[in-house]
Amino acid sequence: MPSAVFHTLDRGSVRVGMVIPAFDEEEALPLVLSELPPGVLSRLVVVDNGSGDRTAAVAREGGAEVVSEPRRGYGQACLAGIARLLDEANGDQGPLGDEDVLVFLDADHSDFPGDLPLVLEPVLANSAELVIGSRLLGGASMDALLPQAWLGNRLACFLMLALFGARHTDLGPFRAIRVGALRHLCMADRDFGWTIEMQLKARTARMRVVEVPVRYRPRVGKSKITGTVTGTLLAARKILGWIFSWRFRLWLRPGRIPTYREASRDGS
């Protein structure tokens, strides 16, 4: 796959904000920040999710806004970063608006920040509301995407197709979404269910969702989720719980989330 470093990105007047949740990533985070393509991001927020190391310090040294969120959880950290970008200004940069774009990227250096233009392009071209960077389409090896993560992804994607008709190859964390679309989803999960919640709700709202291939490599350090038996089991329980409970809730109330484009035209 060609390197995104050579990809031309035209974002016009749309601003792009990024949220990087981080927990004890002082070694990996500087590598991530140094590889972000210049001139693409309007605002960059690192959420320190209760780290016991210098994560917050290296984030500031790398030029990021830092939000402290001591309540542990991937979704909790994402929600804290969203709140900063949508509700607070930073210098001459005001809060992001509904036509702007939010990107989520992990702090462990497993993704390639240089692929950011590829993830952004479908949203900026107005051909998608949500773009998911697919590690499987990008040819991730078992050295990078551990067997338990690979199997979990395959099972979750199979169930999303069988129960919702949603075609996905990955639950990858590297993703971009239009701010207005994100508001429409009313995201709520505070830990392992964050990515699956977004994909299920986007399907329910009939949003245009696109997958693009992204590169993937072994992370720096040990994974807090798939690197432990407990983390793997908790993540699996949460992801499967979201799939089956969301299917049940939609049977009870099919119009739980209005169709996104119709709601947007109505101004709701």
C-alpha positions in Angstrom: 0.0 0.0 0.0 1.5 3.4 -0.9 2.6 5.6 2.0 0.1 8.2 2.9 3.0 10.7 3.3 2.8 11.2 -0.5 -1.0 11.6 -0.5 -2.3 15.1 -1.1 -5.1 16.2 1.3 -7.4 19.1 0.6 -9.5 19.8 3.7 -10.7 23.3 2.6 -12.3 25.2 5.6 -13.0 22.0 7.5 -11.1 21.7 10.8 -9.7 18.4 12.0 -9.3 17.6 15.6 -7.7 14.4 17.0 -8.2 12.6 20.3 -5.5 10.2 21.5 -6.5 8.3 24.7 -3.3 7.3 26.6 -2.6 5.2 29.7 1.1 4.8 30.7 2.4 5.5 27.2 5.4 7.7 27.8 7.6 5.5 25.6 5.2 5.2 22.7 3.4 8.5 22.6 6.4 10.7 21.5 6.8 8.4 18.5 3.1 8.8 17.6 3.2 12.6 17.9 6.4 12.9 15.8 4.9 10.9 12.9 1.7 12.9 12.6 1.6 14.6 9.1 2.2 18.4 9.5 -0.5 20.9 8.5 -3.5 18.5 8.8 -4.7 18.8 12.4 -6.3 22.0 13.7 -6.3 20.7 17.3 -4.7 17.7 19.0 -5.8 16.4 22.4 -4.1 13.7 24.4 -6.3 12.3 27.2 -4.2 11.1 30.2 -6.3 8.3 31.5 -4.8 8.0 35.0 -1.2 7.3 34.0 1.5 6.6 36.5 4.3 7.7 34.3 5.2 10.8 32.3 2.5 10.4 29.6 1.0 13.9 30.3 4.4 15.5 30.3 5.6 14.0 27.0 2.2 14.9 25.4 2.7 18.6 26.3 6.3 18.4 25.1 4.9 17.1 21.8 2.6 20.1 21.4 -0.7 18.5 22.4 -3.4 19.8 24.6 -3.6 17.5 27.6 -6.9 16.5 29.4 -6.7 14.6 32.6 -9.3 11.9 33.0 -8.6 9.8 36.1 -11.6 7.6 35.6 -10.2 4.6 33.8 -11.7 3.3 30.5 -11.1 3.7 26.8 -14.5 5.2 26.1 -14.2 7.4 29.2 -11.0 8.9 27.8 -12.6 9.4 24.4 -15.6 11.2 25.9 -13.3 13.5 27.8 -11.3 14.3 24.7 -14.5 15.0 22.7 -15.8 17.3 25.5 -12.6 19.4 25.3 -12.7 19.7 21.5 -16.4 20.4 21.2 -17.0 22.6 24.2 -13.7 24.5 24.9 -11.5 26.8 22.9 -7.7 26.6 22.8 -6.1 30.0 22.0 -7.4 31.2 18.7 -8.9 27.8 17.9 -12.5 27.6 19.0 -14.6 24.5 19.6 -15.1 22.2 16.6 -18.4 22.6 14.7 -20.7 20.0 13.2 -19.0 20.2 9.8 -15.6 19.6 11.2 -14.0 16.2 11.7 -12.8 14.2 14.7 -10.2 11.5 14.5 -9.4 8.9 17.1 -5.9 7.3 17.2 -4.3 5.0 19.8 -1.2 6.1 21.7 0.7 2.8 21.5 2.4 3.3 18.1 0.7 0.3 16.6 -1.1 2.4 13.9 0.8 4.5 11.4 0.0 8.2 12.0 1.1 8.9 8.4 -2.0 7.1 7.2 -4.2 10.0 8.6 -4.9 11.5 5.1 -6.2 8.2 3.9 -8.6 7.9 6.9 -9.7 11.5 6.4 -10.2 11.6 2.7 -13.7 10.0 2.4 -15.2 12.3 5.1 -13.6 15.4 3.5 -14.8 14.3 0.1 -18.3 14.0 1.6 -18.6 10.3 0.6 -18.8 9.1 4.2 -19.8 10.2 7.7 -17.6 7.6 9.4 -14.4 6.1 8.2 -12.8 3.1 9.9 -9.1 2.2 9.3 -9.2 -1.5 8.7 -6.1 -3.3 9.9 -7.1 -6.5 8.1 -7.5 -4.8 4.8 -4.1 -3.3 5.4 -2.6 -6.7 5.8 -1.9 -6.8 9.5 0.1 -9.8 10.6 -0.5 -12.0 13.7 2.6 -10.4 15.2 0.8 -7.1 15.3 -2.8 -8.1 15.6 -2.7 -10.8 18.2 -4.6 -14.1 17.5 -7.3 -13.3 20.2 -7.8 -9.9 18.7 -8.0 -11.3 15.2 -10.6 -13.9 16.2 -12.6 -11.5 18.2 -12.7 -9.1 15.3 -13.8 -11.8 12.9 -16.6 -12.9 15.2 -17.9 -9.4 15.9 -17.9 -8.6 12.2 -19.7 -11.8 11.4 -22.4 -11.1 14.0 -22.8 -7.5 12.7 -23.4 -8.8 9.2 -25.8 -11.6 10.4 -27.8 -9.5 12.8 -27.7 -6.0 11.3 -26.5 -6.4 7.7 -23.5 -4.3 8.4 -20.4 -5.2 6.4 -17.1 -4.6 8.3 -13.7 -6.3 8.4 -12.5 -4.6 11.6 -13.3 -2.7 14.8 -10.1 -0.7 14.4 -9.6 2.3 16.7 -8.0 4.5 14.0 -11.2 6.3 12.6 -12.6 9.6 11.5 -16.2 10.9 11.9 -18.0 14.1 11.1 -18.7 16.0 14.3 -22.4 16.4 13.6 -22.6 12.6 13.0 -20.8 11.9 16.3 -23.3 14.1 18.2 -26.1 12.3 16.5 -24.9 8.9 17.8 -25.0 10.0 21.5 -22.0 7.9 22.4 -22.1 6.5 25.9 -19.8 3.5 26.4 -17.0 4.1 28.9 -14.6 1.3 28.3 -14.1 -1.7 25.8 -17.4 -1.2 23.9 -16.6 2.2 22.4 -15.7 1.1 18.9 -18.6 -1.4 18.5 -21.1 1.1 19.9 -20.1 3.6 17.2 -20.4 1.1 14.4 -23.7 -0.4 15.5 -25.3 3.1 16.0 -23.9 4.3 12.7 -25.6 1.4 11.0 -28.9 2.0 12.8 -28.7 5.7 11.7 -28.0 4.6 8.1 -24.8 6.7 8.0 -22.4 6.2 5.2 -19.6 4.1 6.6 -16.4 3.4 4.7 -13.4 1.2 5.5 -9.9 2.1 4.3 -6.8 -0.1 4.6 -4.3 1.1 7.2 -1.0 -0.3 8.2 -0.4 -1.9 11.6 2.6 -3.0 13.5 3.4 -4.5 17.0 2.7 -2.0 19.6 5.3 -0.5 22.0 5.0 -2.4 25.3 2.3 -4.8 26.3 -1.4 -4.3 25.4 -3.6 -3.4 28.4 -6.5 -5.3 26.7 -5.5 -8.2 24.5 -2.2 -8.6 26.2 -3.8 -10.1 29.3 -6.4 -12.9 29.8 -8.6 -10.7 32.0 -8.5 -7.8 29.5 -9.3 -10.1 26.6 -12.3 -11.7 28.4 -13.7 -8.3 29.6 -13.4 -6.9 26.1 -15.1 -9.9 24.5 -17.9 -9.8 27.0 -18.5 -6.1 26.4 -18.4 -6.3 22.6 -20.7 -9.3 22.4 -22.9 -7.7 25.0 -23.3 -4.6 22.8 -24.1 -6.6 19.7 -26.8 -8.8 21.3 -28.3 -6.1 23.6 -28.5 -3.6 20.7 -30.3 -6.1 18.5 -32.8 -6.7 21.3 -33.3 -3.0 21.9 -33.9 -2.4 18.2 -36.5 -5.1 18.2 -38.3 -3.4 21.0 -37.9 0.1 19.5 -36.8 0.1 15.8 -36.6 3.9 15.6 -34.2 4.2 18.5 -31.8 6.5 16.5 -33.3 8.5 13.6 -31.7 8.2 10.1 -28.8 10.7 10.2 -29.3 12.5 6.9 -33.0 12.9 7.4 -32.5 14.3 10.9 -29.8 16.7 9.6 -32.2 18.1 6.9 -34.8 18.6 9.6 -32.3 20.5 11.7 -32.7 18.1 14.6 
